[in-house]
Amino acid sequence: MSHLRLLLCLVAFGLAACAPDSVRNYEAHGLNKYLDKIQSVCAGTRLGDHELGEWLRSGTNDSDSDYVYWLDQTSRLYYNRVSVPEYRDSIAGALGGAKPNAEALDCIVKNLPPDRPTKVPGSIL
């Protein structure tokens, strides 16, 4: 029985560490709309080795840790869980530096909605 409790605690801890809507994305209409806009407006820019528009259009598989990390951080940015400088630093650090990613990061930040939410849909936090 103690193994089951340990497993449940680890799962709960893992889910708590994720971006607020990474588990319940179907309720994240505002975030999804923002990602659609980025896919269109920032299509020709690059993050690391990835062309942003294509990356968002084609999706990714579970082993693409760059995409998972980027989506997590972008969700945090959208929901005001990280500041713009924190977001830029985290993405630049993970995907090859500030200078090579500047155009994409500028585009992502420039297209943030001015009235973005501070609460995740369906959350109590």
Backbone hydrogen bonds, N-H to C=O, Kabsch-Sander energy under -0.5 kcal/mol:
donor,donor_aa,acceptor,acceptor_aa,energy
5,R,1,M,-1.8
6,L,2,S,-2.2
7,L,3,H,-2.4
8,L,4,L,-2.6
9,C,5,R,-2.4
10,L,6,L,-2.3
11,V,7,L,-2.3
12,A,8,L,-2.4
13,F,9,C,-2.5
14,G,10,L,-2.5
15,L,11,V,-2.4
16,A,12,A,-2.0
17,A,13,F,-1.3
18,C,14,G,-0.6
18,C,15,L,-0.8
22,S,19,A,-1.7
27,E,24,R,-1.9
28,A,25,N,-1.7
29,H,27,E,-1.6
32,N,28,A,-2.7
33,K,29,H,-2.3
34,Y,30,G,-2.2
35,L,31,L,-2.7
36,D,32,N,-2.2
37,K,33,K,-2.0
38,I,34,Y,-2.5
39,Q,35,L,-2.5
40,S,36,D,-1.7
41,V,37,K,-3.3
42,C,38,I,-2.2
43,A,40,S,-0.8
45,T,42,C,-2.0
47,L,50,H,-2.7
50,H,47,L,-2.3
52,L,45,T,-2.7
52,L,50,H,-0.6
53,G,43,A,-1.3
55,W,51,E,-2.6
56,L,52,L,-2.2
57,R,53,G,-2.2
58,S,54,E,-2.9
59,G,55,W,-0.9
64,D,61,N,-1.9
65,S,63,S,-1.6
68,V,64,D,-2.1
69,Y,65,S,-2.5
70,W,66,D,-2.8
71,L,67,Y,-3.0
72,D,68,V,-2.2
73,Q,69,Y,-2.7
74,T,70,W,-2.7
75,S,71,L,-2.3
76,R,72,D,-2.0
77,L,73,Q,-2.3
78,Y,74,T,-2.7
79,Y,75,S,-2.3
80,N,77,L,-1.8
81,R,76,R,-3.5
82,V,76,R,-1.0
87,Y,83,S,-2.6
88,R,84,V,-2.9
89,D,85,P,-2.4
90,S,86,E,-2.5
91,I,87,Y,-2.6
92,A,88,R,-2.6
93,G,89,D,-2.4
94,A,90,S,-1.6
95,L,91,I,-2.3
97,G,92,A,-3.6
101,N,97,G,-0.8
102,A,98,A,-0.6
102,A,99,K,-1.1
104,A,46,R,-0.5
105,L,101,N,-2.7
106,D,102,A,-2.9
107,C,103,E,-2.0
108,I,104,A,-2.7
109,V,105,L,-2.4
110,K,106,D,-2.7
111,N,107,C,-1.4
112,L,109,V,-1.6
116,R,113,P,-1.2
123,S,120,V,-2.1
